[in-house]
Amino acid sequence: MKTFLLISALLGAAAAGWVMRSVSQPAATSGISSPGERQIVYYQSAMHPWIKSDKPGKCTICGMDLTPVYEGQTGMESTNGPATITLAPSQVHVLNVRTAQAAVQPLVKSLRVAGTMDDDERRHRILSAWTAGRIEKLYANHHGVEVAAGEPLARIYSPALLQAERDYRQLTGPLKQNTALRLKQMGLTEEQIAALPSKPENELSTEILAPMTGTVVEHHVYEGQYVPEGANLFEIADFSIMWFLFQAYEQDFAWIKPGQQVRVTVPSVPGKTFSGKVVFIDPNLNPMTRTTDVRVEIANPEVDGRRELLHKVYADGIVSATAPEVLAVPRSTVLSTGQGSLVYVDHGDGTYEQRAVETGRVGDTLVEIVSGLKAGEKVVSNGNLLIDGQTELNRPLLPEPAAHGAPALTFTPARTEAVRTLVATADAMADALAKSDLPAFNQASGPVMDQCAAVAKAFAGEPSLTKPLAALTAASHLHGFEDLKSARTAFHTFAVAATDLLQPVRGVPGVPDFKVWECFMVDQIVPDVPAKGRWLQLSGRAGQNPYFGKSMLDCVREIQPGAPNP
């Protein structure tokens, strides 16, 4: 009996201990959870998804808190092949993924151009001597004087003209009519001939009248000067209508049409915008620069006694172009690669598909989609760079085979020198912006257009470089800038084009030595561009950020030779 009681007591104590231990110990994170709570499967870094853990912690790369992945959720994993990726809701939130809908809508482009103001060639006259004689009196005796049609410019003494006038007064009938015709040939107007009968006999000189209203831009005679027949006397231009002349590149032809409105500003009239219309596009293309001349007519009335638009001044213009409705998406949704363009299509539930697209015209905020998307599909507009990075990590790391029979790119001395000169200028521009030195940047960017034309000429005939060379030529039109923001925006376009062209050929024999650097936050300085932006520097100095300048000078990452373009 005592033995039975002892065994019963031991069993009771063991049972009580097991119950107490069960109550005092919580369930394991990967084990049983209490009813109503979701079970955490594992923890994952939203920025670096390959970092996983079975317990809370921080990412070993970026230091961010690991995000829990609950039962029934999928982490950032490839689900339908290397071009599709699925994110958990928490990861979508952390990456701030946003989408936009592909839609048929108008495409608006504000094309910025630079040129000069010139006068209307159709209203430009050179007045020469109809007959030999001596200038007795000069009324238009300096440049810039305004004259009206019929106003006297000078008085000339011409024996031949004087004799013809006297003959006209004395003759009658057909002979008088013949003499009147002769006087017209000697430069007299109908009014002057009609007034000859009342002209005093002792008045030996004759007035030279202005043939049009305008401004005397040149005068070639002085009082007392003898001029032979045909000698240039005056040059008159009508400045009431001015021509804004600029050069348009091949890729801009699709946007520029006769009749389009153009807003023009000139440094000599700060704060005022002039409006005009495109009236002529030269059909002849310059084979060296791949540009053509465009003419805009602008009214130039007198204000306070003078013309506001001066002859030959520099001017900047904005061509406002609108294309018919096309399928388009925001520019931020399209990622440009070395081989084309791609977007990430949102299929819902955190699933995103990488899809190649063919793009057309690029507007201010939208880009035309020629193929690859349908209206109504949603594409990622923010966070697509991070999604693309993980998608690339999911791809098999296999080198792409070279095109069969593709000839290797060779560098001749002319090509080497053209690239060396361009890289040196790109380095000087980047250095000036890194120091936030606007005058130095404007000075350094001066020869860029000629240097890019030299590069295009040196590599002409290389099929693989046709598009990069066209992009470089389009980005080379750098004009004097008034602020650092506009300078950095223009520099970004040039730097992207230059690195797209030269990064793939680094290491080819004959290519000058240079380095490529990258910033991950360019979109905070330059609007409507991807976050990543690259630029060229000479190898002799450390990378310095030209987009943020002194505020974030060392925020750079070196891109090694062989790395693909973003």
C-alpha positions in Angstrom: 0.0 0.0 0.0 2.8 2.4 0.8 4.6 1.5 -2.4 1.4 2.3 -4.4 1.0 5.7 -2.7 4.6 6.5 -3.4 4.3 5.7 -7.1 1.1 7.8 -7.4 2.8 10.8 -5.8 5.8 10.6 -8.2 3.5 10.4 -11.2 1.5 13.4 -10.0 4.5 15.5 -9.5 5.9 14.7 -12.9 2.6 15.7 -14.5 2.4 19.0 -12.6 6.0 19.8 -13.7 5.2 19.1 -17.4 2.1 21.4 -17.2 4.1 24.2 -15.5 6.9 23.9 -18.1 4.3 24.1 -20.9 2.7 27.2 -19.5 6.0 29.0 -18.8 7.6 28.4 -22.2 6.3 30.2 -25.3 5.9 28.5 -28.6 8.8 28.5 -31.0 8.7 31.0 -33.8 8.7 28.2 -36.4 6.5 25.9 -34.3 2.9 26.0 -33.0 1.3 29.5 -32.6 -1.7 30.3 -30.5 -5.1 30.2 -32.2 -5.8 33.4 -34.3 -2.1 34.4 -34.8 -0.3 34.1 -38.1 2.8 31.9 -38.1 6.1 33.5 -39.2 7.9 31.3 -41.6 11.1 33.3 -41.9 12.6 36.8 -41.9 13.9 38.4 -45.1 15.7 41.7 -46.1 13.5 43.8 -48.4 16.5 45.5 -49.9 18.7 42.4 -50.3 16.2 39.5 -50.5 18.8 36.7 -50.5 19.5 37.6 -46.8 17.1 35.3 -44.8 16.9 34.3 -41.2 14.7 32.2 -38.9 14.7 34.8 -36.3 14.4 38.7 -36.1 17.5 40.7 -36.9 19.1 43.2 -39.3 20.3 42.8 -42.8 24.0 42.1 -42.8 24.5 44.4 -45.8 22.3 47.5 -45.4 21.4 47.2 -41.7 17.7 47.4 -42.2 15.3 45.4 -40.0 14.4 42.0 -41.5 10.8 41.8 -42.6 8.7 38.8 -41.4 7.2 36.5 -44.1 4.1 34.8 -42.7 2.5 31.5 -43.5 0.7 31.7 -46.8 2.9 34.5 -48.1 5.8 34.3 -50.5 8.9 36.2 -50.2 10.8 37.9 -53.0 11.3 34.8 -55.1 11.1 34.0 -58.8 7.8 32.0 -59.4 7.3 31.8 -63.2 10.8 31.8 -64.6 13.6 34.4 -64.4 11.5 37.2 -65.8 8.8 37.1 -63.1 9.1 37.9 -59.5 6.7 37.9 -56.5 6.9 40.2 -53.5 5.2 40.0 -50.1 2.8 42.9 -49.2 5.3 44.1 -46.6 8.0 44.1 -49.2 5.8 46.0 -51.7 5.3 48.6 -49.0 9.0 48.9 -48.0 10.1 49.2 -51.6 7.4 51.8 -52.2 6.3 50.1 -55.4 3.9 52.2 -57.4 2.2 51.5 -60.7 0.8 53.5 -63.7 -1.6 52.4 -66.4 -0.7 52.2 -70.0 -3.2 54.3 -71.9 -3.9 55.9 -75.2 -3.2 59.6 -74.7 -1.6 62.6 -76.3 2.2 62.9 -76.3 3.5 66.3 -75.4 7.1 67.4 -76.0 8.8 70.7 -75.2 11.8 70.7 -77.4 14.5 73.1 -76.2 16.6 74.7 -78.9 19.2 77.4 -79.3 19.9 79.7 -82.2 20.2 83.3 -83.3 18.0 86.1 -84.4 18.3 87.3 -88.0 16.4 89.6 -90.2 14.0 88.6 -93.0 16.1 87.9 -96.1 13.1 88.8 -98.3 13.1 92.3 -96.8 16.9 93.0 -97.1 18.0 95.4 -99.8 21.3 96.7 -101.1 21.0 100.1 -102.8 23.6 100.7 -105.5 24.3 103.8 -107.7 22.1 103.9 -110.8 24.5 106.3 -112.4 28.0 107.7 -111.8 28.2 110.9 -109.7 29.4 112.7 -106.6 27.6 112.5 -103.2 26.7 116.1 -102.4 24.7 115.5 -99.2 24.3 112.4 -97.0 21.2 112.2 -94.8 21.6 108.5 -93.6 25.1 109.1 -92.4 25.4 106.4 -89.7 24.5 102.8 -89.0 21.2 102.0 -87.3 19.2 105.0 -88.6 15.6 104.2 -89.2 14.3 105.3 -92.6 10.8 105.2 -94.3 10.1 104.2 -97.9 10.5 107.3 -100.1 12.6 109.2 -97.5 15.8 110.8 -98.9 19.1 109.0 -98.1 21.5 111.2 -100.0 21.8 113.8 -102.8 23.9 113.0 -105.9 25.3 115.2 -108.6 25.4 113.3 -111.9 25.9 115.1 -115.2 24.2 112.4 -117.1 21.2 112.4 -114.8 21.0 116.2 -114.8 21.0 116.3 -118.7 18.3 113.6 -118.8 16.1 115.7 -116.4 16.5 118.8 -118.6 15.7 116.9 -121.7 12.5 115.6 -120.0 11.4 119.2 -119.2 12.0 120.4 -122.8 10.7 117.5 -124.9 7.1 116.6 -125.7 5.3 113.6 -127.1 6.9 110.2 -127.7 10.4 111.7 -127.0 9.4 112.8 -123.6 8.0 109.4 -122.8 11.2 107.8 -123.9 13.2 110.2 -121.7 10.9 109.3 -118.7 11.8 105.6 -119.3 15.4 106.5 -119.4 15.1 108.4 -116.1 13.5 105.3 -114.5 16.6 103.4 -115.6 18.7 106.0 -113.8 16.9 105.4 -110.5 14.2 108.1 -110.4 10.7 107.1 -109.1 7.4 107.9 -110.8 6.8 110.7 -108.2 10.3 112.2 -108.8 9.7 112.2 -112.6 6.3 113.8 -112.2 7.8 116.6 -110.1 10.6 117.5 -112.5 8.7 120.4 -114.2 8.6 122.2 -110.9 12.2 121.5 -110.0 14.3 124.7 -109.9 16.7 125.1 -112.8 19.6 125.9 -110.5 19.2 122.7 -108.5 21.9 120.4 -109.8 21.6 117.4 -107.5 19.0 114.7 -107.2 17.7 112.9 -104.2 18.4 109.1 -103.7 15.3 107.8 -102.0 14.9 104.8 -99.6 13.2 101.9 -101.6 11.7 100.4 -98.4 11.1 101.1 -94.7 13.8 99.7 -92.5 17.1 100.2 -90.7 20.3 101.2 -92.4 22.7 98.4 -91.5 25.6 99.5 -93.7 26.5 102.7 -95.6 29.5 102.7 -97.9 29.7 106.4 -99.0 30.6 109.8 -97.5 29.8 113.4 -98.5 32.0 114.4 -101.4 32.8 110.9 -102.5 32.6 110.1 -106.2 30.8 106.8 -106.9 30.8 104.9 -110.2 27.8 103.3 -111.6 26.9 100.1 -109.7 28.8 101.0 -106.5 27.1 99.9 -103.2 25.7 102.9 -101.4 23.5 101.6 -98.6 22.2 98.3 -97.1 18.8 98.4 -95.5 17.1 95.6 -93.5 13.5 95.5 -92.2 13.6 94.4 -88.5 9.8 94.5 -88.0 9.7 90.7 -88.6 12.7 88.7 -87.3 13.8 85.1 -88.0 14.7 82.8 -85.1 17.0 80.3 -86.8 18.0 77.1 -85.1 19.3 73.6 -86.0 17.2 70.5 -85.5 18.6 67.0 -85.1 17.3 63.9 -87.0 15.5 62.5 -83.9 13.6 65.9 -83.6 12.1 65.8 -87.1 9.2 63.8 -85.9 8.2 66.6 -83.5 8.7 69.8 -85.6 6.0 70.8 -88.1 5.3 74.1 -89.9 2.8 76.2 -88.0 3.9 75.1 -84.5 4.2 77.7 -81.7 7.7 78.5 -80.5 8.4 80.5 -77.3 11.7 82.4 -77.6 13.8 84.3 -75.0 16.9 86.4 -75.5 19.5 87.5 -72.9 19.1 91.1 -74.0 15.4 91.2 -72.9 15.4 89.3 -69.6 12.0 88.2 -68.3 10.1 88.5 -71.6 9.0 85.6 -73.9 8.4 86.2 -77.6 6.0 84.0 -79.5 6.4 82.9 -83.1 5.5 80.1 -85.6 7.7 77.6 -87.5 7.4 78.7 -91.2 10.2 76.8 -92.9 12.2 73.5 -92.4 15.2 73.1 -94.7 14.9 69.8 -96.5 18.7 69.6 -96.9 20.4 67.8 -94.0 24.0 68.6 -93.0 25.8 65.3 -93.4 28.4 66.2 -90.7 26.2 67.3 -87.9 23.0 65.5 -89.0 21.0 68.6 -88.5 18.8 70.9 -90.6 17.9 74.6 -90.3 14.5 75.6 -89.0 13.0 79.1 -89.3 10.6 80.8 -86.9 9.0 84.2 -87.7 8.5 86.6 -84.8 6.9 90.1 -84.8 9.3 92.8 -83.6 7.4 96.1 -83.2 9.0 99.2 -81.9 8.8 99.8 -78.1 9.9 103.2 -76.8 11.4 104.1 -80.1 13.5 100.9 -80.6 13.2 97.3 -81.6 13.3 94.8 -78.7 14.8 91.9 -80.7 18.3 92.9 -81.9 20.0 91.6 -85.0 22.3 88.6 -84.5 21.7 88.1 -80.8 21.7 84.5 -79.3 18.3 83.1 -78.4 16.7 80.1 -76.8 13.5 78.6 -77.8 10.9 76.0 -76.7 9.0 74.2 -79.5 5.7 73.0 -78.1 4.8 69.8 -79.9 1.8 67.5 -79.4 1.5 64.1 -81.1 -1.8 62.4 -81.9 -3.0 60.0 -79.2 -0.8 57.0 -78.9 -0.3 54.2 -76.4 2.1 55.7 -73.8 3.3 55.2 -70.3 5.3 57.5 -67.9 9.0 57.7 -68.7 9.9 56.4 -65.2 8.3 53.0 -66.0 10.7 52.2 -68.9 14.2 50.9 -68.1 16.8 51.2 -70.8 19.3 48.4 -71.3 22.1 47.9 -73.6 19.9 45.8 -75.9 16.6 47.6 -75.7 13.9 48.7 -73.2 11.8 46.9 -70.7 9.0 47.4 -68.2 7.6 45.4 -65.2 3.9 44.6 -65.6 1.9 44.3 -62.4 -0.2 41.0 -62.4 -1.6 41.6 -58.9 -0.9 39.8 -55.6 2.7 41.1 -55.7 3.6 39.4 -59.0 5.6 41.4 -61.5 6.6 40.3 -65.0 9.6 41.7 -66.9 8.6 42.5 -70.4 10.6 43.8 -73.4 8.9 46.8 -75.2 9.6 48.8 -78.3 9.5 52.5 -77.6 8.8 55.3 -80.0 8.8 59.0 -79.4 9.8 60.3 -76.0 7.7 63.2 -74.6 8.2 65.4 -71.6 6.6 62.9 -69.1 5.5 60.1 -71.3 7.1 57.6 -73.8 5.3 56.0 -76.7 5.0 52.2 -76.7 5.1 50.8 -80.2 4.8 47.1 -79.1 4.9 45.0 -76.0 2.1 46.5 -74.0 -1.7 46.8 -74.2 -3.9 49.7 -73.1 -5.1 49.1 -69.5 -2.1 47.1 -68.3 -0.4 48.3 -65.2 3.4 48.9 -65.1 5.7 49.7 -62.2 6.6 53.4 -62.1 8.5 53.4 -58.8 10.7 50.6 -57.3 11.3 49.0 -60.7 15.0 49.4 -60.4 15.1 47.3 -57.2 12.7 44.7 -58.8 15.0 44.6 -61.8 18.0 44.0 -59.6 16.5 41.0 -58.0 15.2 39.7 -61.3 18.8 39.8 -62.7 20.0 37.9 -59.6 17.5 35.2 -60.3 18.8 34.8 -63.9 21.3 32.1 -64.6 24.7 33.7 -64.7 25.6 32.7 -68.3 27.5 34.9 -70.7 25.6 36.1 -73.7 27.1 34.6 -76.9 28.5 37.0 -79.4 26.7 37.6 -82.6 27.8 35.1 -85.3 30.1 36.7 -87.7 30.0 40.1 -85.9 33.3 41.9 -86.7 35.4 43.1 -83.7 35.5 46.9 -83.2 39.0 48.3 -83.9 40.4 51.6 -82.8 42.4 53.6 -85.4 44.5 56.5 -84.3 41.7 58.9 -85.4 39.2 57.0 -83.3 41.5 57.0 -80.3 42.2 60.7 -80.5 38.5 61.5 -80.9 37.5 59.5 -77.8 40.5 60.8 -75.8 39.5 64.5 -76.5 35.8 63.8 -75.7 36.7 62.0 -72.4 38.9 64.9 -71.3 36.1 67.4 -71.9 33.6 65.1 -70.1 36.0 65.0 -67.2 36.3 68.8 -67.1 32.6 69.2 -67.2 32.1 66.7 -64.4 34.8 68.3 -62.3 33.2 71.8 -62.7 29.8 70.5 -61.6 31.3 68.6 -58.7 32.7 72.0 -57.6 29.4 73.7 -58.4 31.4 76.1 -60.7 28.9 77.2 -63.4 31.3 79.5 -65.3 33.8 76.6 -65.5 31.2 74.2 -66.8 30.0 76.6 -69.5 33.6 77.1 -70.6 34.4 73.3 -70.5 31.2 72.4 -72.5 32.0 74.8 -75.3 33.7 72.3 -77.7 31.4 69.4 -76.9 29.4 69.7 -80.1 32.4 69.7 -82.4 34.0 66.8 -80.4 30.9 64.7 -80.6 30.7 65.4 -84.3 34.3 64.2 -84.6 33.5 61.0 -82.7 30.5 60.4 -85.0 32.6 60.9 -88.0 35.4 58.6 -86.7 32.9 55.7 -86.0 30.6 56.2 -89.0 29.7 53.0 -90.7 29.7 50.9 -87.5 26.2 49.4 -87.4 26.4 48.5 -83.7 27.1 52.1 -82.8 24.4 53.8 -84.9 22.0 54.4 -82.1 24.6 55.4 -79.4 26.2 57.8 -81.8 22.9 59.4 -82.6 22.1 59.8 -78.9 25.5 61.3 -78.3 25.0 63.8 -81.1 21.6 64.8 -79.9 23.0 65.3 -76.3 25.9 67.4 -77.5 24.0 70.7 -78.0 25.1 72.4 -74.8 24.5 76.1 -74.6 25.6 78.6 -72.0 23.5 77.9 -68.9 22.3 80.4 -66.3 22.0 78.1 -63.3 23.4 74.8 -62.0 20.1 72.9 -62.2 19.7 73.3 -66.0 23.4 72.6 -66.4 23.2 69.4 -64.5 20.1 68.4 -66.4 21.8 68.9 -69.8 25.0 67.2 -68.5 23.0 64.1 -67.4 21.7 63.6 -71.0 25.2 63.9 -72.4 26.8 61.7 -69.7 24.3 58.9 -70.2 24.9 59.0 -74.0 28.7 59.1 -73.6 28.8 56.2 -71.1 26.3 54.1 -73.2 28.7 54.5 -76.1 32.1 54.0 -74.4 31.4 51.7 -71.4 31.0 48.6 -73.7 34.3 49.2 -75.5 36.5 49.6 -72.4 39.4 47.2 -72.6 39.4 47.2 -76.4 42.9 47.8 -77.7 43.4 51.5 -78.5 40.6 52.8 -76.2 42.0 55.6 -73.9 42.0 54.8 -70.2 39.1 56.3 -68.3 36.7 55.4 -65.4 33.0 55.3 -65.1 31.2 56.4 -61.9 27.6 56.0 -60.8 25.2 57.8 -58.5 22.0 56.1 -57.2 20.0 59.2 -56.5 20.2 61.3 -59.7 16.4 61.5 -59.9 16.4 63.8 -56.9 18.4 66.4 -58.9 17.3 65.8 -62.5 13.5 65.4 -62.9 11.9 62.4 -64.8 15.1 60.3 -65.1 16.0 56.9 -63.6 17.7 56.9 -60.1 21.0 55.6 -61.5 23.1 58.0 -63.5 26.7 57.5 -64.8 29.4 59.8 -66.0 33.0 59.6 -67.3 36.2 60.7 -65.5 39.9 60.5 -66.3 41.7 57.8 -64.3 43.9 60.2 -62.6 41.4 61.5 -60.0 38.9 60.0 -57.5 35.3 59.9 -58.3 33.3 63.1 -57.4 29.6 63.5 -57.7 28.7 66.1 -60.4 24.9 66.0 -59.6 25.0 66.8 -55.9 28.4 68.7 -55.9 29.8 69.6 -52.6 26.7 68.5 -50.6 27.4 64.8 -51.5 30.7 64.8 -53.2 31.8 61.3 -52.3 28.4 59.6 -53.0 29.8 57.6 -55.9 30.3 54.0 -57.0 32.9 52.9 -59.6 31.7 50.8 -62.5 34.1 48.2 -63.6 34.9 47.4 -67.2 32.6 44.9 -68.7 29.6 45.9 -66.5 26.4 46.3 -68.5 24.8 49.7 -69.0 21.9 50.4 -66.7 
